[in-house]
Amino acid sequence: MSKFDFNPEKFKAQLRQVAAELAAGKDYDKVIRRYPKTKTTLFTKADVIAGLRHFGYPGKMLAKPIRTMSGVVPVTLLTKPYPCPGKCIFCPDDVRMPKSYLSAEPGAQRAAANNFDPYNQVTSRLQTYYANNHTTDKVELIILGGTWSAYPLPYKLWFIARCFEALNEFKPVKKLTRPQISGTAEWPRLLKAQSINETAVCRCVGLSIETRPDFITLGQLIELRKMGCTKIQIGIQSLDNRVLKLNRRGHTNASTRKAIVLLRQFGFKIQAHWMANLYGSTPKKDIADFAKLFSQKWYRPDELKIYPCSLIATAELMAYYKKGLWRPYSQTELMKVMVNVLPLVAEYCRVSRMIRDFSGDDIVVGNKITNFRQLVEAKAKKIKEIRFREIRSQLVRPKDLRLKMITYKTSIGREKFLQWVTKTNQIAGFLRLSLPRRNVGPPIKELQGAAVIRELHVYGHALSLGGLGKTQHLGLGRQLLFKARVLAAGYKKLSVISSIGTREYYRRHGFSSGELYQYLKLVD
């Protein structure tokens, strides 16, 4: 809109009329066309939502509703550019970004616009959600940026402390602070911010970081729990030692197994990254390699990102491509791999992504189809993974649901996956319960004799804390907790790897707070 065609009084009058007619239930598309913003532009949904608020009309319009259909508000932010210990040949190298990220990716653009300042990244993202009429009470922080474990501790403490401070101080009209690319902090500052967040308006109900298998150690996981982390994104990429070596991954499959054992012992939710079309592999080998993720007890992740390898000009793989040593799969080959592997994903696992969010301009060769996942899902048979089955915005009644339980072996014992499902197996909520073998020593004293709730999640649009309405407030979570307590009989206590913002919820259900976990005594 130029200054020549903008009339403030006409703008206000048009918006008032749009808000009034929409509040009266009239057709959205017809209304915004009848009252355009200018001669050449229409009001956006964010404009309309602001108008409904400003003129006092009730309205529940959501822009981009899919963003919060999983029940929480996801806020993705990036750490500052920093050297990565990995030397992977497929990894792009953009000096403006943390390793493996490109400046044209949407999340990277938002981070760069805020100079990688965590406070401003969180605040600006929440302001966008608010403008689109999303509730911002329950926030999942997703921290990306190569290998989190490689960053200096003072920077990591500062980064997460600033995230919590942004949540604690969030206001829709708040001005952003002067951006910083770096900073330092100590534990007291972070712990204070966490304490405030337990009862804040915007609470952190999940916090994830990404790292490598060879950086998963006892000390690192204790540190991450103190920071409030609940999920680890772990780049396993392949389970084939030969492929790992050829791609200079810097770790072996034994490192992956050891890492997952430790993560399970701590109760973290595990999101694995796996890649197809790596140097040294083939479509047939990829399918066989992927099958191990769920057929062998050493792996069995809770979430999964599947990344077909795309060639980026700055990656070392470019030299291999020019010499004819590596080539991208054809569209037919890649489709065959994905259509074969997606049905192998177990019912307890959620496939979060199927391609990287690289711009087609950055990809030299490789998949450039942005709706590739949709095409795969249309062709694959008997998909069981969680995301495909999520109930999303569908309204359900308690009588429409049944409790279904899946039991599977893990490297440390058994896992119970409890899920509320419809007759068509759509999922409305679930709980992950780890039942470790008695002879498997816990990594820390606090977990001795404990069964561990690793995740409790109820689907449906993110609703305000304590609110009434759709799937999130049918009491499904409370009933899952009761069932978990029954299944944990014989253990001394039922522990939960709670996030900072869910501590109050578990306290209301009788859980006490320990140093790193909350727990419910089962035996006096």
DOTI-598678 format. One line per 5 residues: number of its first residue (from 1); their letters; for each residue x, y, z of C-alpha. Coordinates in nm, 2 decimals, m for minus. Layout:
<drengus>
NUM = A = X/Y/Z | ...
</drengus>
This chain:
<drengus>
1 = MSKFD = 0.00/0.00/0.00 | 0.15/0.34/m0.10 | 0.10/0.66/0.08 | m0.10/0.79/m0.22 | m0.38/0.53/m0.20
6 = FNPEK = m0.41/0.51/0.18 | m0.70/0.70/0.34 | m0.70/0.64/0.72 | m1.07/0.72/0.77 | m1.18/0.50/0.48
11 = FKAQL = m0.95/0.23/0.61 | m1.11/0.24/0.95 | m1.46/0.25/0.81 | m1.40/m0.04/0.58 | m1.24/m0.25/0.85
16 = RQVAA = m1.53/m0.17/1.09 | m1.78/m0.29/0.82 | m1.58/m0.61/0.76 | m1.57/m0.69/1.13 | m1.94/m0.62/1.17
21 = ELAAG = m2.05/m0.84/0.88 | m1.81/m1.13/0.98 | m1.93/m1.11/1.34 | m2.29/m1.15/1.20 | m2.18/m1.47/1.03
26 = KDYDK = m2.16/m1.36/0.67 | m1.93/m1.53/0.42 | m1.56/m1.43/0.47 | m1.45/m1.42/0.10 | m1.75/m1.22/m0.01
31 = VIRRY = m1.71/m0.97/0.27 | m1.34/m0.89/0.22 | m1.40/m0.85/m0.15 | m1.69/m0.62/m0.10 | m1.49/m0.39/0.13
36 = PKTKT = m1.13/m0.39/0.00 | m0.84/m0.25/0.20 | m0.73/m0.03/m0.09 | m0.80/m0.02/m0.46 | m0.56/m0.31/m0.52
41 = TLFTK = m0.54/m0.50/m0.19 | m0.77/m0.70/0.04 | m0.76/m0.72/0.42 | m0.56/m1.01/0.55 | m0.69/m1.24/0.82
46 = ADVIA = m0.45/m1.07/1.07 | m0.61/m0.73/0.97 | m0.96/m0.87/1.02 | m0.87/m1.03/1.36 | m0.72/m0.70/1.47
51 = GLRHF = m1.04/m0.53/1.36 | m1.27/m0.77/1.55 | m1.06/m0.70/1.86 | m1.05/m0.33/1.81 | m1.42/m0.28/1.75
56 = GYPGK = m1.52/m0.52/2.03 | m1.68/m0.80/1.82 | m1.66/m1.15/1.95 | m1.47/m1.38/1.70 | m1.28/m1.70/1.69
61 = MLAKP = m1.12/m1.66/1.35 | m0.78/m1.82/1.32 | m0.52/m1.74/1.05 | m0.31/m2.05/0.97 | m0.50/m2.28/1.21
66 = IRTMS = m0.27/m2.58/1.13 | 0.01/m2.41/1.33 | m0.15/m2.50/1.67 | m0.36/m2.80/1.58 | m0.12/m3.02/1.78
71 = GVVPV = m0.23/m2.86/2.10 | 0.07/m2.63/2.17 | 0.22/m2.32/2.01 | 0.56/m2.42/1.85 | 0.83/m2.15/1.86
76 = TLLTK = 1.14/m2.24/1.66 | 1.45/m2.04/1.71 | 1.82/m2.06/1.60 | 2.14/m2.02/1.80 | 2.41/m1.80/1.66
81 = PYPCP = 2.66/m1.92/1.39 | 2.92/m2.13/1.56 | 3.17/m2.40/1.45 | 3.03/m2.75/1.45 | 3.25/m3.05/1.55
86 = GKCIF = 3.10/m3.25/1.26 | 3.27/m3.28/0.91 | 2.98/m3.44/0.72 | 3.02/m3.42/0.35 | 2.65/m3.36/0.28
91 = CPDDV = 2.62/m3.06/0.52 | 2.59/m2.71/0.37 | 2.82/m2.44/0.50 | 2.66/m2.10/0.52 | 2.88/m1.88/0.73
96 = RMPKS = 2.58/m1.66/0.81 | 2.40/m1.95/0.98 | 2.46/m2.23/1.24 | 2.60/m2.53/1.06 | 2.36/m2.72/0.83
101 = YLSAE = 2.12/m2.43/0.80 | 2.07/m2.19/0.51 | 1.98/m1.83/0.52 | 1.68/m1.88/0.29 | 1.50/m2.12/0.53
106 = PGAQR = 1.20/m1.95/0.69 | 1.32/m2.01/1.05 | 1.66/m1.89/0.96 | 1.53/m1.57/0.81 | 1.33/m1.50/1.13
111 = AAANN = 1.64/m1.57/1.34 | 1.86/m1.34/1.12 | 1.60/m1.06/1.13 | 1.64/m1.07/1.51 | 2.02/m1.10/1.50
116 = FDPYN = 1.98/m1.45/1.66 | 1.87/m1.28/1.99 | 1.66/m1.55/2.17 | 1.44/m1.29/2.35 | 1.34/m1.12/2.03
121 = QVTSR = 1.30/m1.44/1.84 | 1.05/m1.57/2.09 | 0.87/m1.24/2.13 | 0.83/m1.17/1.76 | 0.70/m1.52/1.69
126 = LQTYY = 0.44/m1.50/1.97 | 0.33/m1.16/1.84 | 0.27/m1.32/1.51 | 0.06/m1.59/1.67 | m0.14/m1.34/1.87
131 = ANNHT = m0.20/m1.13/1.55 | m0.35/m1.45/1.39 | m0.57/m1.51/1.70 | m0.38/m1.81/1.84 | m0.37/m1.87/2.22
136 = TDKVE = m0.01/m1.83/2.34 | m0.04/m1.98/2.69 | 0.13/m2.31/2.61 | 0.45/m2.28/2.42 | 0.70/m2.54/2.29
141 = LIILG = 1.05/m2.40/2.24 | 1.24/m2.57/1.96 | 1.60/m2.47/1.96 | 1.79/m2.54/1.64 | 2.14/m2.47/1.54
146 = GTWSA = 2.38/m2.76/1.46 | 2.52/m2.92/1.77 | 2.39/m2.76/2.09 | 2.63/m2.95/2.31 | 2.93/m2.78/2.14
151 = YPLPY = 2.83/m2.43/2.24 | 3.00/m2.28/2.56 | 2.79/m2.33/2.88 | 2.76/m1.96/2.96 | 2.61/m1.89/2.62
156 = KLWFI = 2.37/m2.18/2.65 | 2.25/m2.06/2.99 | 2.21/m1.71/2.86 | 2.02/m1.83/2.55 | 1.77/m2.04/2.75
161 = ARCFE = 1.73/m1.78/3.03 | 1.64/m1.52/2.76 | 1.38/m1.76/2.62 | 1.21/m1.79/2.95 | 1.24/m1.42/3.02
166 = ALNEF = 1.07/m1.35/2.69 | 0.78/m1.59/2.78 | 0.75/m1.44/3.13 | 0.74/m1.08/3.00 | 0.54/m1.13/2.68
171 = KPVKK = 0.28/m0.87/2.58 | 0.13/m0.85/2.23 | 0.23/m0.49/2.19 | 0.57/m0.51/2.36 | 0.86/m0.35/2.16
176 = LTRPQ = 1.15/m0.58/2.09 | 1.47/m0.52/2.29 | 1.79/m0.42/2.13 | 1.91/m0.74/1.96 | 2.22/m0.93/2.08
181 = ISGTA = 2.40/m1.21/1.90 | 2.57/m1.33/2.21 | 2.57/m1.31/2.59 | 2.65/m1.51/2.90 | 2.46/m1.61/3.21
186 = EWPRL = 2.49/m1.83/3.52 | 2.26/m2.09/3.67 | 2.08/m1.85/3.92 | 1.95/m1.63/3.65 | 1.81/m1.93/3.45
191 = LKAQS = 1.66/m2.09/3.76 | 1.49/m1.77/3.86 | 1.33/m1.73/3.51 | 1.22/m2.09/3.53 | 1.05/m2.04/3.87
196 = INETA = 0.86/m1.74/3.74 | 0.75/m1.94/3.43 | 0.58/m2.21/3.63 | 0.29/m1.98/3.69 | 0.34/m1.73/3.40
201 = VCRCV = 0.07/m1.64/3.14 | 0.29/m1.79/2.86 | 0.44/m2.12/2.99 | 0.70/m2.34/2.84 | 0.54/m2.68/2.80
206 = GLSIE = 0.82/m2.84/2.60 | 1.18/m2.76/2.52 | 1.40/m2.94/2.27 | 1.76/m2.91/2.14 | 1.95/m3.09/1.87
211 = TRPDF = 2.28/m3.26/1.90 | 2.49/m3.56/1.79 | 2.50/m3.91/1.93 | 2.87/m3.88/2.03 | 2.78/m3.57/2.25
216 = ITLGQ = 2.52/m3.76/2.46 | 2.69/m3.81/2.79 | 2.57/m3.84/3.15 | 2.69/m3.49/3.24 | 2.53/m3.34/2.93
221 = LIELR = 2.19/m3.49/3.01 | 2.20/m3.37/3.37 | 2.28/m3.03/3.24 | 1.99/m3.04/2.99 | 1.74/m3.15/3.26
226 = KMGCT = 1.85/m2.86/3.48 | 1.79/m2.63/3.18 | 1.43/m2.77/3.15 | 1.49/m2.97/2.83 | 1.23/m3.25/2.76
231 = KIQIG = 1.32/m3.36/2.41 | 1.64/m3.43/2.22 | 1.67/m3.42/1.85 | 1.95/m3.66/1.76 | 2.11/m3.68/1.42
236 = IQSLD = 2.17/m4.06/1.36 | 2.14/m4.02/0.98 | 2.22/m4.39/0.91 | 2.25/m4.71/1.11 | 2.51/m4.84/0.86
241 = NRVLK = 2.87/m4.80/0.98 | 3.01/m4.80/0.63 | 2.77/m4.52/0.52 | 2.85/m4.32/0.83 | 3.23/m4.35/0.76
246 = LNRRG = 3.20/m4.26/0.39 | 3.00/m3.95/0.48 | 3.25/m3.85/0.75 | 2.98/m3.85/1.02 | 3.23/m3.88/1.30
251 = HTNAS = 3.05/m4.14/1.50 | 2.95/m4.51/1.47 | 2.63/m4.69/1.52 | 2.75/m4.80/1.86 | 2.75/m4.43/1.96
256 = TRKAI = 2.39/m4.41/1.85 | 2.29/m4.71/2.05 | 2.47/m4.59/2.36 | 2.32/m4.24/2.33 | 1.96/m4.38/2.30
261 = VLLRQ = 2.01/m4.60/2.60 | 2.11/m4.29/2.81 | 1.83/m4.08/2.67 | 1.58/m4.36/2.76 | 1.72/m4.39/3.11
266 = FGFKI = 1.67/m4.02/3.16 | 1.32/m4.03/3.02 | 1.38/m3.78/2.73 | 1.16/m3.79/2.43 | 1.37/m3.90/2.14
271 = QAHWM = 1.34/m3.74/1.79 | 1.57/m3.91/1.55 | 1.70/m3.76/1.22 | 1.74/m4.02/0.94 | 1.86/m3.95/0.58
276 = ANLYG = 1.80/m4.13/0.25 | 2.03/m4.11/m0.05 | 2.35/m4.07/0.14 | 2.68/m4.13/m0.03 | 2.74/m4.51/m0.04
281 = STPKK = 2.38/m4.61/0.00 | 2.11/m4.73/m0.25 | 1.73/m4.73/m0.25 | 1.73/m5.09/m0.15 | 1.99/m5.04/0.13
286 = DIADF = 1.79/m4.73/0.26 | 1.47/m4.93/0.30 | 1.66/m5.21/0.49 | 1.84/m4.96/0.70 | 1.52/m4.77/0.79
291 = AKLFS = 1.34/m5.09/0.89 | 1.59/m5.14/1.17 | 1.47/m4.82/1.34 | 1.16/m5.00/1.45 | 1.24/m5.37/1.43
296 = QKWYR = 1.53/m5.35/1.68 | 1.49/m5.25/2.04 | 1.81/m5.03/2.04 | 1.63/m4.75/1.84 | 1.24/m4.71/1.83
301 = PDELK = 1.23/m4.33/1.84 | 0.93/m4.13/1.95 | 0.95/m3.89/1.67 | 1.13/m3.89/1.34 | 1.26/m3.64/1.07
306 = IYPCS = 1.32/m3.81/0.74 | 1.56/m3.61/0.52 | 1.64/m3.72/0.16 | 1.98/m3.59/0.08 | 1.97/m3.27/m0.14
311 = LIATA = 2.29/m3.13/m0.29 | 2.38/m2.78/m0.18 | 2.66/m2.60/m0.36 | 2.86/m2.53/m0.04 | 2.86/m2.90/0.07
316 = ELMAY = 3.17/m3.11/0.02 | 2.94/m3.36/m0.15 | 2.95/m3.12/m0.45 | 3.29/m3.25/m0.54 | 3.17/m3.61/m0.53
321 = YKKGL = 2.88/m3.52/m0.76 | 3.11/m3.36/m1.01 | 3.33/m3.67/m1.02 | 3.03/m3.89/m1.07 | 3.07/m4.07/m0.73
326 = WRPYS = 2.73/m3.97/m0.60 | 2.40/m3.89/m0.77 | 2.05/m3.79/m0.64 | 1.78/m4.05/m0.66 | 1.54/m4.00/m0.95
331 = QTELM = 1.19/m3.89/m0.84 | 1.07/m4.24/m0.90 | 1.34/m4.39/m0.69 | 1.29/m4.15/m0.40 | 0.91/m4.19/m0.41
336 = KVMVN = 0.96/m4.57/m0.40 | 1.19/m4.54/m0.09 | 0.95/m4.31/0.10 | 0.64/m4.51/0.01 | 0.81/m4.82/0.14
341 = VLPLV = 0.95/m4.67/0.46 | 0.65/m4.46/0.58 | 0.43/m4.76/0.66 | 0.72/m4.91/0.86 | 0.69/m4.63/1.12
346 = AEYCR = 0.54/m4.77/1.43 | 0.21/m4.64/1.57 | 0.38/m4.48/1.87 | 0.61/m4.26/1.65 | 0.54/m3.92/1.49
351 = VSRMI = 0.70/m3.82/1.16 | 0.75/m3.45/1.21 | 0.91/m3.38/0.87 | 0.98/m3.56/0.55 | 1.19/m3.30/0.36
356 = RDFSG = 1.42/m3.01/0.46 | 1.28/m2.66/0.42 | 1.55/m2.57/0.17 | 1.47/m2.32/m0.10 | 1.46/m2.47/m0.45
361 = DDIVV = 1.71/m2.20/m0.55 | 1.96/m2.35/m0.30 | 1.93/m2.71/m0.42 | 2.16/m2.80/m0.70 | 2.01/m3.14/m0.75
366 = GNKIT = 1.77/m3.34/m0.54 | 1.40/m3.32/m0.45 | 1.25/m2.97/m0.50 | 0.88/m3.07/m0.47 | 0.75/m2.88/m0.16
371 = NFRQL = 0.44/m3.10/m0.11 | 0.64/m3.42/m0.14 | 0.50/m3.56/0.18 | 0.15/m3.52/0.06 | 0.23/m3.71/m0.25
376 = VEAKA = 0.39/m3.99/m0.05 | 0.10/m4.02/0.19 | m0.14/m4.04/m0.10 | 0.05/m4.34/m0.25 | 0.16/m4.52/0.07
381 = KKIKE = m0.06/m4.79/0.23 | m0.14/m4.85/0.59 | 0.02/m4.55/0.75 | 0.02/m4.58/1.13 | 0.24/m4.29/1.24
386 = IRFRE = 0.10/m4.03/1.48 | 0.09/m3.71/1.27 | m0.11/m3.89/1.00 | m0.37/m3.99/1.26 | m0.39/m3.67/1.47
391 = IRSQL = m0.75/m3.56/1.54 | m0.66/m3.19/1.46 | m0.97/m2.97/1.47 | m1.22/m3.24/1.47 | m1.47/m3.23/1.77
396 = VRPKD = m1.50/m3.55/1.96 | m1.70/m3.67/2.26 | m1.56/m3.90/2.53 | m1.79/m4.18/2.42 | m1.64/m4.16/2.08
401 = LRLKM = m1.30/m4.26/2.22 | m1.14/m4.58/2.35 | m0.82/m4.63/2.53 | m0.57/m4.84/2.33 | m0.24/m4.96/2.47
406 = ITYKT = 0.07/m5.08/2.27 | 0.36/m5.25/2.46 | 0.71/m5.28/2.30 | 1.06/m5.37/2.42 | 1.33/m5.11/2.45
411 = SIGRE = 1.70/m5.12/2.53 | 1.62/m5.07/2.90 | 1.29/m5.25/2.95 | 0.94/m5.21/2.83 | 0.74/m4.91/2.70
416 = KFLQW = 0.37/m4.86/2.73 | 0.21/m4.63/2.47 | m0.14/m4.54/2.59 | m0.36/m4.36/2.34 | m0.71/m4.23/2.31
421 = VTKTN = m0.84/m4.32/1.96 | m1.16/m4.30/1.76 | m1.32/m4.59/1.58 | m1.10/m4.51/1.27 | m0.79/m4.50/1.49
426 = QIAGF = m0.75/m4.12/1.49 | m0.55/m4.02/1.79 | m0.68/m3.76/2.05 | m0.42/m3.80/2.32 | m0.14/m4.02/2.44
431 = LRLSL = 0.10/m4.10/2.72 | 0.45/m4.27/2.70 | 0.53/m4.48/3.01 | 0.88/m4.63/3.05 | 0.90/m4.94/3.27
436 = PRRNV = 1.27/m5.01/3.31 | 1.40/m5.35/3.40 | 1.48/m5.38/3.77 | 1.84/m5.48/3.70 | 1.91/m5.18/3.49
441 = GPPIK = 2.07/m4.92/3.71 | 1.93/m4.57/3.66 | 2.18/m4.30/3.56 | 2.11/m4.09/3.86 | 1.99/m4.17/4.22
446 = ELQGA = 1.67/m3.96/4.17 | 1.53/m4.22/3.93 | 1.60/m4.53/4.14 | 1.30/m4.76/4.15 | 1.10/m4.53/3.92
451 = AVIRE = 0.87/m4.58/3.63 | 0.89/m4.27/3.41 | 0.62/m4.08/3.22 | 0.82/m3.95/2.92 | 0.54/m3.76/2.75
456 = LHVYG = 0.17/m3.67/2.80 | 0.00/m3.50/2.52 | m0.36/m3.42/2.42 | m0.44/m3.30/2.07 | m0.67/m3.03/1.95
461 = HALSL = m0.62/m2.65/1.90 | m0.41/m2.49/2.17 | m0.65/m2.37/2.43 | m0.59/m2.13/2.72 | m0.47/m2.28/3.04
466 = GGLGK = m0.77/m2.42/3.24 | m1.00/m2.32/2.96 | m1.31/m2.52/2.85 | m1.38/m2.65/2.50 | m1.25/m2.91/2.27
471 = TQHLG = m1.04/m3.22/2.30 | m0.78/m3.07/2.53 | m1.02/m3.03/2.82 | m1.22/m3.36/2.82 | m1.02/m3.49/3.11
476 = LGRQL = m0.82/m3.72/2.88 | m0.49/m3.63/3.04 | m0.61/m3.70/3.39 | m0.74/m4.04/3.29 | m0.41/m4.13/3.12
481 = LFKAR = m0.22/m4.03/3.44 | m0.45/m4.26/3.64 | m0.39/m4.55/3.41 | m0.01/m4.49/3.42 | m0.02/m4.51/3.80
486 = VLAAG = m0.19/m4.84/3.78 | 0.06/m4.98/3.53 | 0.35/m4.86/3.74 | 0.24/m5.08/4.03 | 0.55/m5.25/4.18
491 = YKKLS = 0.77/m4.95/4.13 | 0.86/m4.73/4.42 | 0.75/m4.41/4.24 | 0.61/m4.28/3.92 | 0.83/m4.00/3.79
496 = VISSI = 0.77/m3.76/3.51 | 1.01/m3.56/3.30 | 0.79/m3.25/3.32 | 0.87/m2.92/3.15 | 0.88/m2.60/3.35
501 = GTREY = 0.54/m2.49/3.24 | 0.36/m2.82/3.33 | 0.50/m2.84/3.69 | 0.18/m2.68/3.83 | m0.04/m2.93/3.64
506 = YRRHG = 0.14/m3.23/3.79 | 0.14/m3.07/4.14 | m0.24/m3.06/4.11 | m0.24/m3.43/4.04 | m0.04/m3.51/4.35
511 = FSSGE = 0.32/m3.50/4.22 | 0.60/m3.36/4.43 | 0.91/m3.19/4.29 | 1.25/m3.34/4.30 | 1.58/m3.19/4.18
516 = LYQYL = 1.53/m3.28/3.81 | 1.19/m3.47/3.80 | 0.85/m3.46/3.96 | 0.73/m3.78/4.12 | 0.44/m3.96/4.28
521 = KLVD = 0.52/m4.21/4.56 | 0.37/m4.55/4.50 | 0.52/m4.74/4.80 | 0.58/m4.59/5.15
</drengus>
